[in-house]
Amino acid sequence: MLQFVNDYKSCFQKVGSQVIYLATENRLSSWPLHSYLPRVRQFHKYKRDRFLMHAILALIIMVLDFYKWIVIGSVIMSWLVSFNIINYSSPFVKMIYDFLYQMTEPVFAFVRRFLPSLNGIDLSPIVVIFAIHFLIIFVAQDVAPMLLGK
């Protein structure tokens, strides 16, 4: 059974539990079935701003989570290269290793300035992952309710 759902100037077709994007408000006039679609609701500016702020906060959390996985990948890749499990002379491996190194080394170098030397053990990735987790929790539990008024 098909249901039409309105959401922020977009028309969607709901099939079961899946929502499928059909057309935006600008394209409704050129769409052949536009007369059968319900009119798109105009939301109050406050609700649109709140929706935008929620999207920005979700994007910040996703970027932090993505960077956490880059840090984990960098640590695993450095272990694999240092234990000669993968060959660094391979162009593909070198490309991935250089990308991960360039993405994480500026943050690691900043953290290493404040950490004591532990005879070859680098704790900066652990500190960075803890900091990322702290930021995710801070944004989700403190910043979001304050900005969204919950």
Residue pairs with C-beta under 8 A, 6 or more apart in sequence:
2 13
2 14
2 15
3 13
3 14
4 11
4 12
4 13
4 14
4 37
4 38
5 12
5 13
5 14
5 19
6 12
6 38
6 39
6 40
6 41
8 43
8 48
8 51
9 24
9 25
9 40
10 21
10 23
10 24
10 25
10 40
11 22
11 23
11 24
11 25
11 28
11 37
11 40
12 19
12 20
12 21
12 22
13 19
13 20
13 22
14 20
22 31
22 37
23 31
23 34
23 37
25 40
28 34
28 37
28 40
31 37
43 51
50 148
50 149
53 147
53 148
54 144
54 148
57 139
57 140
57 143
57 144
57 147
57 148
60 139
61 136
61 139
61 140
64 132
64 135
64 136
64 139
65 132
65 136
67 103
67 132
68 129
68 132
68 133
70 100
70 103
70 104
71 104
71 107
71 125
71 128
71 129
71 132
72 125
72 129
73 100
74 100
74 101
74 103
74 104
74 125
75 125
77 86
77 96
77 97
77 100
78 97
79 85
80 86
81 88
81 93
81 97
86 93
87 93
88 94
88 97
104 125
104 128
107 124
107 128
108 122
108 124
108 125
108 128
111 124
111 127
111 128
112 122
112 124
115 123
115 124
115 127
144 150
